[in-house]
Amino acid sequence: MANIYVAFSCFTAFLTVFMGIYVYNLDPKSRLNRVFSIYSIVILFYNIGFVISHFSFEKNWVRFWYKFSAVSWCFYTVMFLFFILEFTGKLKKLKSYEIFLIILPSIIFYIKEMTGDFLVKDFYLKHYIWHTVRVGGIWGRVFLIYNFLYIIIATVYVYVWYGRNKHKNNLSLKQLNIIILSAWMTALGNIIVSSVTSFQQTLNVPPLSHFFSFFWLTGVWYAVIRYRFMALTPTLVSDEILSRISNYVILLNHENRIALINQALLKETGFQENDIVGLNIHHIIPDKIENWIDESIKNRQSIHNIMLDYNTDSQEHIPTVTSVEAIFDNAERYIGTLIIGEDIRYIKKLEHAKNDAIKANNDKNEFINKVTHDLKAPLTVIMGMTELMVNRNPNPNHIKFHEKVLKASRDLLILINTILDVSNIETGKLLLEKMPFSLKEVIENLNLNGLKNIKTEFIVNEKIPPVIYGDRYRVNQIFELLINNSLKFREDGVFEFKINMLKKENNKILVGFSTSGNSIYAVNNESLGYFIAKELIRKMNGKLSLENSGENVNIMLNLEFEIRD
C-alpha cells in the first residue's frame, strides 16, 4: 500500500509541474495564469516532501522533509484565496498592505514551524510508513480556524461574482463551475484531513491530500482543454472595452462556438447572451463563415472587407463588412477567432438616398429641358413677328413698344438658354465642338448689353494665329457672361481687355485673357452666368481666377485651343 501511495504522489507531482508550466505558457502576461503557476508550486512542495520522506529511515531526515513541505500546507489556503480574488477581478484592486495582511498568518505559521514544533512534535515508523504525533493546543485550532475562514471568504467572493455575471458570458460560468468546484473541494478536503489528524493526535493521511490535489489539477485540465480556460485572458480581451465598441464583436473558441459577444450586437440582433453564448457561429453568421476562419488560420493573418449578413432573433438580416482574425497563443496554437463586423445598413440607406436624389435631379433636368425647348418655340415666333412689324410697316407710335417687346424677348431667350445650359452641365450633356474660327472676330462681335457710357478696349496680341480650333459659340458665351456680369456695377469709364498668347507647344496654344486697371469694381460670383462660365472654362481645360487690386477686381482667364498647319 505504501508503494501505491508513493507512486500516486509521484504522479501528482509530475502532473502539478506539467499543469503549472502549461497554463503559464498559455499566456505569461496573465496574472491569473501566474497565480495558478505559483499555486501549483505550493502543491508540488507537499508532494516532494512526502515522496522523499517515505524513503528516509532516519527521523531527522523525515523531520527535514516535513519542514520542507511546510511551504505547501502553510500557504495552500492563502494561494487558493488569491486565485479566487484574481479570477473575480478583486486582487488588482487590493493595496499592497492589504495583500500583506492576507498573507501574514501564513508567514507566521511558516516561521513557527521552521523555528519549533508547530503542528507535529514527533515521528515514528510503523509498518514501513512514517506517522506523526500532533502537538495539539491553541496553535492547531488557530490554524484550523484560519483555513476555514479563508475558504468562507473565497466562497463569498465567488457567490457575489456569480450573481453579478450570471446574465453575461455562459462560458465563463461553466469554467467557474469546474475550476472553483474542484479547487474548493481540494482545499476543503485538505482542511478536513488536517483537522481529523489534528484531533486524533496521530496518523497523518497524505494519500487523501494527494487525491484532493489530483482532483483540483484534473478540474483545471478539463477546463483548459474543453473551454480553453486561461487562454483567452484579459490581456487579449477586455470586456469593458468591448462593451463600448459600436462595431459588432464576436469571440469564438477553438470549436467555432461563441465565447463572447458584445452588447452592440446583442442589442441589434435581439438575442439574449445566455441563449447565444456557447452555440455555433452559424446561429448568427450562416454564410460560409467557417471558410473564412479556416483561411485565416491557414494563412495566419486577418481577412478584411468580407460582405456578410448577420441573422437576428426575428429572422431578419443585417448587412455588414466583416473582418476575421484567428488567435494563437504563445506556443503558436490556435485558440479562437475574433470577428469584427461593421453595420452597413446606413451606407445602403445613403446609397438609396443618393440614387433617389440622382433620379430626382435627372427628372428635374429632363423637365427643364422639355420646358425650355417648349418655351423657345413660341418665343422665337414672337421675336420674328415683332421684328417684321418693326421693319415692314413701322408705326412711329408703336415702334417704341415693339422694340421693348423685342428686347424683353431676347432677354428671356438668354435666360432660357442659361437655364438649359445649367441643366446640361449637371447631367453631363454639355458637349463642345471643335471648329475653326477667328478669335478676333469673336471679340469684335460680342453682344455687350447695357454698357451705356462704358468704353470698351480689346487688345489682341498679333502672335495669336488668325484661325484656331475650338467651340466658337462657347468662347463667345464665356466672354459675354463674364463681361456683362462684371460691368453691371459700372455706369461709365473704360473697360480694358487684353488677349495674349502665353504658350505654344506642338499643336496647342494657351491664350490668356485679363482685365487691368480700374475696369471692374466687383464680380458677382454667385450668379448663374458666372457659374456657367466657370463650368465651360473647366470643360475647356482652362483656368479662371479673380485678383483683388485695391478697390478693383481683375479677371484672369486662360483657355487652350488647337492649331493646325
GULUM-393909 format. One record per residue (C-alpha): x, y, z; residue number from 1. Coordinates in nm, 2 decimals, padded with zeros to 4 digits, always signed. Example, Ala and Ser with C-alpha at 12.3 -4.5 7.8 and 13.67 -1.06 7.14 Angstrom:
BEGIN
NODE       x       y       z  resi
NODE  +01.23  -00.45  +00.78     1
NODE  +01.37  -00.11  +00.71     2
// end
This chain:
BEGIN
NODE       x       y       z  resi
NODE  +00.00  +00.00  +00.00     1
NODE  +00.29  +00.24  +00.08     2
NODE  +00.43  +00.19  -00.26     3
NODE  +00.09  +00.28  -00.41     4
NODE  +00.09  +00.59  -00.21     5
NODE  +00.43  +00.69  -00.32     6
NODE  +00.35  +00.62  -00.69     7
NODE  +00.04  +00.83  -00.67     8
NODE  +00.24  +01.11  -00.51     9
NODE  +00.50  +01.09  -00.78    10
NODE  +00.23  +01.10  -01.05    11
NODE  +00.06  +01.40  -00.88    12
NODE  +00.39  +01.58  -00.86    13
NODE  +00.46  +01.53  -01.23    14
NODE  +00.10  +01.64  -01.31    15
NODE  +00.15  +01.95  -01.09    16
NODE  +00.47  +02.06  -01.27    17
NODE  +00.32  +01.99  -01.61    18
NODE  +00.00  +02.19  -01.54    19
NODE  +00.19  +02.48  -01.39    20
NODE  +00.42  +02.52  -01.69    21
NODE  +00.14  +02.45  -01.94    22
NODE  -00.10  +02.71  -01.80    23
NODE  +00.18  +02.97  -01.76    24
NODE  +00.28  +02.93  -02.12    25
NODE  -00.07  +02.98  -02.24    26
NODE  -00.02  +03.35  -02.16    27
NODE  +00.27  +03.45  -01.94    28
NODE  +00.14  +03.81  -01.91    29
NODE  -00.18  +03.69  -01.74    30
NODE  -00.19  +03.75  -01.37    31
NODE  -00.44  +03.46  -01.33    32
NODE  -00.20  +03.22  -01.50    33
NODE  +00.09  +03.33  -01.29    34
NODE  -00.11  +03.29  -00.97    35
NODE  -00.21  +02.94  -01.08    36
NODE  +00.15  +02.85  -01.15    37
NODE  +00.25  +02.96  -00.80    38
NODE  -00.04  +02.76  -00.66    39
NODE  +00.10  +02.46  -00.85    40
NODE  +00.44  +02.51  -00.70    41
NODE  +00.29  +02.52  -00.35    42
NODE  +00.12  +02.18  -00.41    43
NODE  +00.45  +02.05  -00.55    44
NODE  +00.63  +02.11  -00.23    45
NODE  +00.39  +01.89  -00.04    46
NODE  +00.43  +01.61  -00.29    47
NODE  +00.81  +01.62  -00.30    48
NODE  +00.83  +01.63  +00.08    49
NODE  +00.61  +01.32  +00.12    50
NODE  +00.78  +01.11  -00.15    51
NODE  +01.13  +01.17  -00.02    52
NODE  +01.04  +01.13  +00.34    53
NODE  +00.89  +00.79  +00.26    54
NODE  +01.24  +00.66  +00.16    55
NODE  +01.41  +00.81  +00.47    56
NODE  +01.50  +00.58  +00.75    57
NODE  +01.62  +00.84  +00.99    58
NODE  +01.39  +01.06  +01.19    59
NODE  +01.59  +01.37  +01.14    60
NODE  +01.56  +01.34  +00.76    61
NODE  +01.19  +01.28  +00.79    62
NODE  +01.16  +01.60  +01.00    63
NODE  +01.37  +01.79  +00.75    64
NODE  +01.15  +01.70  +00.46    65
NODE  +00.84  +01.76  +00.66    66
NODE  +00.95  +02.12  +00.73    67
NODE  +01.04  +02.14  +00.36    68
NODE  +00.68  +02.07  +00.28    69
NODE  +00.56  +02.33  +00.53    70
NODE  +00.56  +02.58  +00.24    71
NODE  +00.27  +02.39  +00.10    72
NODE  +00.04  +02.34  +00.39    73
NODE  +00.11  +02.69  +00.54    74
NODE  +00.04  +02.88  +00.21    75
NODE  -00.20  +02.64  +00.04    76
NODE  -00.52  +02.81  +00.15    77
NODE  -00.40  +03.17  +00.10    78
NODE  -00.29  +03.08  -00.25    79
NODE  -00.64  +02.94  -00.31    80
NODE  -00.79  +03.27  -00.19    81
NODE  -00.55  +03.47  -00.42    82
NODE  -00.66  +03.26  -00.71    83
NODE  -01.03  +03.33  -00.64    84
NODE  -00.96  +03.70  -00.59    85
NODE  -00.77  +03.72  -00.93    86
NODE  -01.04  +03.52  -01.11    87
NODE  -01.32  +03.76  -00.98    88
NODE  -01.11  +04.07  -01.05    89
NODE  -01.06  +04.17  -00.69    90
NODE  -00.69  +04.11  -00.65    91
NODE  -00.58  +04.40  -00.87    92
NODE  -00.80  +04.63  -00.65    93
NODE  -00.62  +04.54  -00.33    94
NODE  -00.35  +04.77  -00.20    95
NODE  -00.01  +04.63  -00.10    96
NODE  -00.07  +04.64  +00.27    97
NODE  -00.40  +04.46  +00.23    98
NODE  -00.22  +04.18  +00.04    99
NODE  +00.04  +04.17  +00.31   100
NODE  -00.23  +04.13  +00.58   101
NODE  -00.39  +03.85  +00.39   102
NODE  -00.07  +03.65  +00.36   103
NODE  +00.06  +03.75  +00.71   104
NODE  -00.10  +03.45  +00.90   105
NODE  +00.07  +03.20  +00.66   106
NODE  +00.40  +03.37  +00.72   107
NODE  +00.36  +03.34  +01.09   108
NODE  +00.26  +02.98  +01.07   109
NODE  +00.56  +02.91  +00.85   110
NODE  +00.80  +03.09  +01.08   111
NODE  +00.65  +02.90  +01.38   112
NODE  +00.71  +02.57  +01.20   113
NODE  +01.06  +02.65  +01.10   114
NODE  +01.16  +02.77  +01.45   115
NODE  +00.99  +02.50  +01.65   116
NODE  +00.72  +02.24  +01.66   117
NODE  +00.40  +02.39  +01.52   118
NODE  +00.16  +02.10  +01.44   119
NODE  +00.39  +01.79  +01.48   120
NODE  +00.62  +01.71  +01.77   121
NODE  +00.75  +01.37  +01.68   122
NODE  +00.76  +01.10  +01.41   123
NODE  +00.76  +00.72  +01.45   124
NODE  +00.79  +00.43  +01.20   125
NODE  +00.52  +00.17  +01.18   126
NODE  +00.48  -00.09  +00.91   127
NODE  +00.73  +00.09  +00.69   128
NODE  +00.53  +00.41  +00.70   129
NODE  +00.62  +00.72  +00.90   130
NODE  +00.34  +00.85  +01.13   131
NODE  +00.32  +01.19  +01.31   132
NODE  +00.24  +01.28  +01.67   133
NODE  +00.05  +01.60  +01.68   134
NODE  +00.13  +01.89  +01.92   135
NODE  -00.23  +01.98  +01.99   136
NODE  -00.31  +02.30  +02.19   137
NODE  -00.41  +02.65  +02.07   138
NODE  -00.19  +02.67  +01.75   139
NODE  -00.36  +02.37  +01.58   140
NODE  -00.71  +02.53  +01.64   141
NODE  -00.59  +02.87  +01.52   142
NODE  -00.46  +02.71  +01.20   143
NODE  -00.79  +02.53  +01.15   144
NODE  -00.99  +02.84  +01.20   145
NODE  -00.76  +03.03  +00.96   146
NODE  -00.82  +02.78  +00.69   147
NODE  -01.19  +02.77  +00.73   148
NODE  -01.21  +03.15  +00.74   149
NODE  -01.02  +03.19  +00.41   150
NODE  -01.24  +02.92  +00.25   151
NODE  -01.55  +03.11  +00.36   152
NODE  -01.41  +03.44  +00.22   153
NODE  -01.33  +03.28  -00.11   154
NODE  -01.68  +03.13  -00.13   155
NODE  -01.84  +03.47  -00.06   156
NODE  -01.64  +03.63  -00.34   157
NODE  -01.73  +03.35  -00.58   158
NODE  -02.10  +03.39  -00.49   159
NODE  -02.10  +03.77  -00.54   160
NODE  -01.92  +03.74  -00.87   161
NODE  -02.15  +03.47  -00.99   162
NODE  -02.46  +03.69  -00.90   163
NODE  -02.32  +03.98  -01.10   164
NODE  -02.22  +03.78  -01.40   165
NODE  -02.49  +03.51  -01.44   166
NODE  -02.65  +03.71  -01.72   167
NODE  -02.33  +03.75  -01.91   168
NODE  -02.08  +03.50  -02.05   169
NODE  -02.20  +03.14  -02.01   170
NODE  -01.86  +03.00  -02.09   171
NODE  -01.71  +03.19  -01.80   172
NODE  -01.97  +03.05  -01.57   173
NODE  -01.90  +02.70  -01.70   174
NODE  -01.53  +02.75  -01.64   175
NODE  -01.61  +02.89  -01.30   176
NODE  -01.82  +02.59  -01.21   177
NODE  -01.54  +02.35  -01.30   178
NODE  -01.24  +02.54  -01.16   179
NODE  -01.40  +02.67  -00.84   180
NODE  -01.57  +02.34  -00.75   181
NODE  -01.25  +02.14  -00.79   182
NODE  -01.04  +02.40  -00.61   183
NODE  -01.30  +02.44  -00.33   184
NODE  -01.32  +02.06  -00.28   185
NODE  -00.94  +02.03  -00.28   186
NODE  -00.90  +02.30  -00.02   187
NODE  -01.18  +02.18  +00.19   188
NODE  -01.07  +01.82  +00.17   189
NODE  -00.72  +01.90  +00.28   190
NODE  -00.85  +02.10  +00.57   191
NODE  -01.07  +01.82  +00.68   192
NODE  -00.78  +01.57  +00.66   193
NODE  -00.56  +01.81  +00.87   194
NODE  -00.84  +01.86  +01.12   195
NODE  -00.91  +01.49  +01.17   196
NODE  -00.54  +01.41  +01.21   197
NODE  -00.51  +01.71  +01.45   198
NODE  -00.78  +01.58  +01.68   199
NODE  -00.65  +01.22  +01.65   200
NODE  -00.31  +01.34  +01.77   201
NODE  -00.15  +01.09  +01.53   202
NODE  -00.16  +00.92  +01.18   203
NODE  -00.13  +01.18  +00.91   204
NODE  -00.31  +01.07  +00.59   205
NODE  -00.10  +01.21  +00.29   206
NODE  -00.26  +01.00  +00.02   207
NODE  -00.60  +01.17  +00.08   208
NODE  -00.44  +01.51  +00.04   209
NODE  -00.28  +01.39  -00.28   210
NODE  -00.61  +01.27  -00.41   211
NODE  -00.77  +01.61  -00.35   212
NODE  -00.48  +01.79  -00.52   213
NODE  -00.51  +01.55  -00.81   214
NODE  -00.89  +01.63  -00.82   215
NODE  -00.80  +02.00  -00.84   216
NODE  -00.55  +01.96  -01.12   217
NODE  -00.78  +01.74  -01.32   218
NODE  -01.05  +02.01  -01.30   219
NODE  -00.82  +02.27  -01.43   220
NODE  -00.70  +02.04  -01.71   221
NODE  -01.06  +01.97  -01.82   222
NODE  -01.14  +02.34  -01.82   223
NODE  -00.83  +02.42  -02.02   224
NODE  -00.90  +02.15  -02.28   225
NODE  -01.28  +02.19  -02.30   226
NODE  -01.32  +02.57  -02.28   227
NODE  -00.96  +02.70  -02.34   228
NODE  -00.98  +02.84  -01.99   229
NODE  -00.69  +03.09  -01.92   230
NODE  -00.61  +03.10  -02.29   231
NODE  -00.84  +03.39  -02.37   232
NODE  -00.74  +03.61  -02.08   233
NODE  -00.79  +03.98  -02.00   234
NODE  -00.46  +04.05  -02.18   235
NODE  -00.63  +03.95  -02.50   236
NODE  -00.98  +04.07  -02.45   237
NODE  -01.13  +04.33  -02.22   238
NODE  -01.50  +04.31  -02.15   239
NODE  -01.52  +04.67  -02.06   240
NODE  -01.36  +04.79  -02.38   241
NODE  -01.58  +04.55  -02.59   242
NODE  -01.89  +04.68  -02.43   243
NODE  -01.81  +05.03  -02.55   244
NODE  -01.73  +04.93  -02.91   245
NODE  -02.01  +05.03  -03.15   246
NODE  -01.90  +04.77  -03.41   247
NODE  -02.01  +04.41  -03.37   248
NODE  -01.76  +04.19  -03.19   249
NODE  -01.77  +03.81  -03.16   250
NODE  -01.51  +03.59  -02.99   251
NODE  -01.51  +03.22  -03.08   252
NODE  -01.33  +02.94  -02.91   253
NODE  -01.13  +02.67  -03.10   254
NODE  -01.46  +02.49  -03.18   255
NODE  -01.61  +02.79  -03.35   256
NODE  -01.85  +02.83  -03.06   257
NODE  -01.94  +03.18  -02.94   258
NODE  -01.73  +03.26  -02.63   259
NODE  -01.81  +03.63  -02.61   260
NODE  -02.05  +03.87  -02.79   261
NODE  -02.06  +04.24  -02.73   262
NODE  -02.36  +04.44  -02.62   263
NODE  -02.38  +04.63  -02.95   264
NODE  -02.45  +04.31  -03.15   265
NODE  -02.69  +04.17  -02.88   266
NODE  -02.89  +04.49  -02.90   267
NODE  -02.92  +04.49  -03.28   268
NODE  -02.99  +04.12  -03.32   269
NODE  -03.23  +04.08  -03.02   270
NODE  -03.05  +03.77  -02.89   271
NODE  -03.01  +03.70  -02.52   272
NODE  -02.65  +03.64  -02.42   273
NODE  -02.74  +03.33  -02.21   274
NODE  -02.91  +03.18  -02.51   275
NODE  -02.65  +03.26  -02.78   276
NODE  -02.31  +03.21  -02.59   277
NODE  -02.19  +02.85  -02.64   278
NODE  -02.37  +02.80  -02.97   279
NODE  -02.20  +02.76  -03.31   280
NODE  -02.13  +03.08  -03.50   281
NODE  -02.38  +02.96  -03.77   282
NODE  -02.66  +03.08  -03.55   283
NODE  -02.55  +03.44  -03.62   284
NODE  -02.35  +03.42  -03.94   285
NODE  -02.47  +03.13  -04.16   286
NODE  -02.29  +03.23  -04.48   287
NODE  -01.96  +03.04  -04.53   288
NODE  -01.81  +03.19  -04.21   289
NODE  -01.61  +02.88  -04.14   290
NODE  -01.44  +02.90  -04.48   291
NODE  -01.30  +03.25  -04.39   292
NODE  -01.20  +03.12  -04.04   293
NODE  -01.01  +02.83  -04.20   294
NODE  -00.84  +03.07  -04.44   295
NODE  -00.73  +03.30  -04.16   296
NODE  -00.59  +03.00  -03.96   297
NODE  -00.41  +02.87  -04.26   298
NODE  -00.25  +03.20  -04.36   299
NODE  -00.21  +03.32  -04.00   300
NODE  -00.34  +03.66  -04.09   301
NODE  -00.66  +03.86  -04.07   302
NODE  -00.91  +03.88  -04.36   303
NODE  -01.09  +04.21  -04.41   304
NODE  -01.38  +04.35  -04.61   305
NODE  -01.60  +04.04  -04.61   306
NODE  -01.96  +04.11  -04.70   307
NODE  -02.17  +03.90  -04.46   308
NODE  -02.53  +03.91  -04.34   309
NODE  -02.59  +03.86  -03.96   310
NODE  -02.91  +03.69  -03.85   311
NODE  -03.13  +03.85  -03.59   312
NODE  -03.37  +03.68  -03.34   313
NODE  -03.66  +03.79  -03.56   314
NODE  -03.51  +03.62  -03.87   315
NODE  -03.41  +03.95  -04.03   316
NODE  -03.06  +04.01  -04.18   317
NODE  -02.81  +04.28  -04.10   318
NODE  -02.56  +04.36  -04.39   319
NODE  -02.21  +04.41  -04.26   320
NODE  -01.85  +04.44  -04.37   321
NODE  -01.66  +04.19  -04.15   322
NODE  -01.30  +04.11  -04.05   323
NODE  -01.19  +03.77  -03.93   324
NODE  -00.87  +03.70  -03.74   325
NODE  -00.75  +03.37  -03.60   326
NODE  -00.59  +03.40  -03.25   327
NODE  -00.29  +03.19  -03.15   328
NODE  -00.13  +03.16  -02.81   329
NODE  +00.24  +03.20  -02.73   330
NODE  +00.30  +02.84  -02.83   331
NODE  +00.15  +02.92  -03.18   332
NODE  -00.15  +02.70  -03.11   333
NODE  -00.49  +02.81  -03.24   334
NODE  -00.72  +02.91  -02.95   335
NODE  -01.00  +03.10  -03.11   336
NODE  -01.12  +03.36  -03.36   337
NODE  -01.20  +03.73  -03.34   338
NODE  -01.48  +03.85  -03.56   339
NODE  -01.55  +04.23  -03.60   340
NODE  -01.84  +04.35  -03.82   341
NODE  -01.94  +04.70  -03.92   342
NODE  -02.31  +04.76  -03.98   343
NODE  -02.35  +04.90  -04.33   344
NODE  -02.73  +04.94  -04.33   345
NODE  -02.68  +05.32  -04.30   346
NODE  -02.45  +05.30  -04.60   347
NODE  -02.71  +05.12  -04.80   348
NODE  -02.97  +05.38  -04.69   349
NODE  -02.73  +05.66  -04.81   350
NODE  -02.68  +05.48  -05.14   351
NODE  -03.06  +05.45  -05.18   352
NODE  -03.09  +05.82  -05.08   353
NODE  -02.82  +05.91  -05.33   354
NODE  -02.98  +05.71  -05.61   355
NODE  -03.32  +05.88  -05.53   356
NODE  -03.15  +06.22  -05.53   357
NODE  -02.98  +06.15  -05.87   358
NODE  -03.31  +06.02  -06.01   359
NODE  -03.49  +06.33  -05.88   360
NODE  -03.22  +06.56  -06.02   361
NODE  -03.24  +06.38  -06.36   362
NODE  -03.62  +06.41  -06.36   363
NODE  -03.58  +06.78  -06.28   364
NODE  -03.33  +06.83  -06.56   365
NODE  -03.55  +06.64  -06.80   366
NODE  -03.84  +06.86  -06.71   367
NODE  -03.63  +07.17  -06.75   368
NODE  -03.51  +07.06  -07.09   369
NODE  -03.86  +06.99  -07.20   370
NODE  -04.00  +07.32  -07.07   371
NODE  -03.71  +07.53  -07.21   372
NODE  -03.75  +07.37  -07.55   373
NODE  -04.12  +07.42  -07.54   374
NODE  -04.07  +07.78  -07.44   375
NODE  -03.82  +07.86  -07.71   376
NODE  -04.05  +07.77  -08.00   377
NODE  -04.33  +08.03  -07.92   378
NODE  -04.07  +08.28  -07.81   379
NODE  -03.89  +08.25  -08.14   380
NODE  -04.22  +08.32  -08.32   381
NODE  -04.28  +08.63  -08.10   382
NODE  -03.94  +08.76  -08.18   383
NODE  -03.97  +08.70  -08.55   384
NODE  -04.32  +08.86  -08.58   385
NODE  -04.20  +09.16  -08.37   386
NODE  -03.90  +09.22  -08.60   387
NODE  -04.14  +09.20  -08.91   388
NODE  -04.37  +09.46  -08.75   389
NODE  -04.07  +09.69  -08.68   390
NODE  -03.91  +09.65  -09.02   391
NODE  -04.21  +09.64  -09.27   392
NODE  -04.48  +09.88  -09.15   393
NODE  -04.33  +10.08  -08.87   394
NODE  -04.59  +10.30  -08.69   395
NODE  -04.40  +10.58  -08.52   396
NODE  -04.63  +10.55  -08.22   397
NODE  -04.57  +10.17  -08.19   398
NODE  -04.20  +10.14  -08.27   399
NODE  -04.10  +10.21  -07.91   400
NODE  -04.34  +09.94  -07.78   401
NODE  -04.22  +09.69  -08.05   402
NODE  -03.85  +09.75  -07.95   403
NODE  -03.93  +09.68  -07.58   404
NODE  -04.11  +09.36  -07.67   405
NODE  -03.82  +09.25  -07.89   406
NODE  -03.56  +09.34  -07.61   407
NODE  -03.76  +09.15  -07.35   408
NODE  -03.80  +08.85  -07.58   409
NODE  -03.42  +08.84  -07.64   410
NODE  -03.35  +08.87  -07.26   411
NODE  -03.60  +08.59  -07.20   412
NODE  -03.43  +08.38  -07.46   413
NODE  -03.09  +08.44  -07.30   414
NODE  -03.24  +08.33  -06.96   415
NODE  -03.39  +08.01  -07.11   416
NODE  -03.06  +07.92  -07.28   417
NODE  -02.89  +07.98  -06.94   418
NODE  -03.12  +07.75  -06.76   419
NODE  -03.08  +07.49  -07.03   420
NODE  -02.70  +07.52  -07.00   421
NODE  -02.72  +07.47  -06.62   422
NODE  -02.93  +07.16  -06.68   423
NODE  -02.69  +07.02  -06.94   424
NODE  -02.39  +07.09  -06.72   425
NODE  -02.55  +06.90  -06.42   426
NODE  -02.64  +06.60  -06.64   427
NODE  -02.30  +06.60  -06.82   428
NODE  -02.48  +06.65  -07.16   429
NODE  -02.30  +06.97  -07.24   430
NODE  -02.09  +06.90  -07.55   431
NODE  -01.81  +07.11  -07.70   432
NODE  -01.75  +07.15  -08.07   433
NODE  -01.41  +07.18  -08.24   434
NODE  -01.44  +07.40  -08.54   435
NODE  -01.21  +07.67  -08.70   436
NODE  -01.28  +08.03  -08.61   437
NODE  -01.12  +08.37  -08.56   438
NODE  -01.07  +08.48  -08.20   439
NODE  -01.05  +08.84  -08.32   440
NODE  -01.39  +08.81  -08.49   441
NODE  -01.55  +08.67  -08.18   442
NODE  -01.42  +08.97  -07.98   443
NODE  -01.55  +09.22  -08.23   444
NODE  -01.90  +09.07  -08.24   445
NODE  -01.95  +09.04  -07.87   446
NODE  -02.30  +09.14  -07.76   447
NODE  -02.24  +09.35  -07.45   448
NODE  -02.57  +09.47  -07.32   449
NODE  -02.64  +09.78  -07.12   450
NODE  -02.29  +09.92  -07.12   451
NODE  -02.43  +10.27  -07.16   452
NODE  -02.13  +10.51  -07.13   453
NODE  -01.87  +10.25  -07.08   454
NODE  -01.59  +10.25  -07.34   455
NODE  -01.45  +09.90  -07.42   456
NODE  -01.10  +09.84  -07.54   457
NODE  -00.99  +09.49  -07.66   458
NODE  -00.62  +09.45  -07.72   459
NODE  -00.54  +09.13  -07.92   460
NODE  -00.18  +09.02  -07.95   461
NODE  -00.07  +08.97  -08.31   462
NODE  +00.11  +08.65  -08.23   463
NODE  -00.23  +08.47  -08.19   464
NODE  -00.30  +08.27  -08.51   465
NODE  -00.58  +08.41  -08.73   466
NODE  -00.76  +08.07  -08.72   467
NODE  -00.78  +07.84  -08.41   468
NODE  -00.99  +07.54  -08.34   469
NODE  -01.25  +07.52  -08.06   470
NODE  -01.61  +07.59  -07.98   471
NODE  -01.67  +07.94  -08.11   472
NODE  -02.02  +07.97  -07.95   473
NODE  -01.90  +07.87  -07.60   474
NODE  -01.60  +08.10  -07.62   475
NODE  -01.83  +08.39  -07.72   476
NODE  -02.07  +08.29  -07.43   477
NODE  -01.78  +08.29  -07.18   478
NODE  -01.67  +08.64  -07.27   479
NODE  -02.03  +08.78  -07.27   480
NODE  -02.12  +08.62  -06.94   481
NODE  -01.81  +08.74  -06.76   482
NODE  -01.80  +09.09  -06.91   483
NODE  -02.17  +09.16  -06.86   484
NODE  -02.16  +09.01  -06.51   485
NODE  -01.86  +09.23  -06.42   486
NODE  -01.97  +09.56  -06.57   487
NODE  -02.32  +09.57  -06.44   488
NODE  -02.19  +09.76  -06.14   489
NODE  -02.05  +10.04  -06.35   490
NODE  -02.22  +10.32  -06.54   491
NODE  -01.92  +10.48  -06.71   492
NODE  -01.55  +10.45  -06.76   493
NODE  -01.31  +10.24  -06.96   494
NODE  -01.31  +09.86  -06.98   495
NODE  -00.98  +09.72  -07.10   496
NODE  -00.95  +09.35  -07.20   497
NODE  -00.61  +09.21  -07.30   498
NODE  -00.56  +08.89  -07.50   499
NODE  -00.21  +08.74  -07.52   500
NODE  -00.06  +08.41  -07.63   501
NODE  +00.10  +08.26  -07.32   502
NODE  +00.23  +07.93  -07.46   503
NODE  +00.27  +07.74  -07.79   504
NODE  +00.35  +07.37  -07.79   505
NODE  +00.30  +07.12  -08.07   506
NODE  -00.05  +07.18  -08.20   507
NODE  -00.17  +07.36  -07.88   508
NODE  -00.17  +07.72  -07.78   509
NODE  -00.26  +07.87  -07.44   510
NODE  -00.43  +08.21  -07.46   511
NODE  -00.45  +08.44  -07.17   512
NODE  -00.74  +08.69  -07.12   513
NODE  -00.71  +08.96  -06.85   514
NODE  -00.86  +09.29  -06.74   515
NODE  -00.65  +09.56  -06.59   516
NODE  -00.66  +09.90  -06.41   517
NODE  -00.99  +10.01  -06.25   518
NODE  -01.21  +09.84  -06.51   519
NODE  -01.42  +09.63  -06.26   520
NODE  -01.55  +09.72  -05.91   521
NODE  -01.69  +09.37  -05.83   522
NODE  -01.78  +09.03  -05.97   523
NODE  -02.10  +08.85  -05.87   524
NODE  -01.95  +08.50  -05.85   525
NODE  -02.28  +08.36  -05.72   526
NODE  -02.48  +08.43  -06.04   527
NODE  -02.59  +08.17  -06.29   528
NODE  -02.38  +08.34  -06.55   529
NODE  -02.06  +08.32  -06.35   530
NODE  -02.14  +07.95  -06.27   531
NODE  -02.19  +07.86  -06.64   532
NODE  -01.88  +08.05  -06.75   533
NODE  -01.67  +07.87  -06.48   534
NODE  -01.81  +07.53  -06.59   535
NODE  -01.74  +07.60  -06.95   536
NODE  -01.39  +07.71  -06.88   537
NODE  -01.33  +07.39  -06.67   538
NODE  -01.46  +07.17  -06.96   539
NODE  -01.22  +07.35  -07.20   540
NODE  -00.93  +07.27  -06.96   541
NODE  -00.90  +07.64  -06.88   542
NODE  -00.85  +07.83  -06.56   543
NODE  -01.04  +08.13  -06.41   544
NODE  -00.92  +08.34  -06.12   545
NODE  -01.01  +08.67  -05.96   546
NODE  -00.74  +08.90  -05.83   547
NODE  -00.81  +09.19  -05.59   548
NODE  -00.63  +09.51  -05.67   549
NODE  -00.72  +09.77  -05.42   550
NODE  -01.09  +09.85  -05.46   551
NODE  -01.10  +09.68  -05.80   552
NODE  -01.11  +09.32  -05.92   553
NODE  -00.91  +09.19  -06.22   554
NODE  -01.02  +08.88  -06.41   555
NODE  -00.75  +08.63  -06.52   556
NODE  -00.86  +08.37  -06.77   557
NODE  -00.66  +08.11  -06.96   558
NODE  -00.80  +07.89  -07.24   559
NODE  -00.64  +07.62  -07.45   560
NODE  -00.71  +07.59  -07.83   561
NODE  -00.59  +07.37  -08.11   562
NODE  -00.40  +07.50  -08.41   563
NODE  -00.33  +07.32  -08.74   564
NODE  -00.09  +07.38  -09.02   565
// end
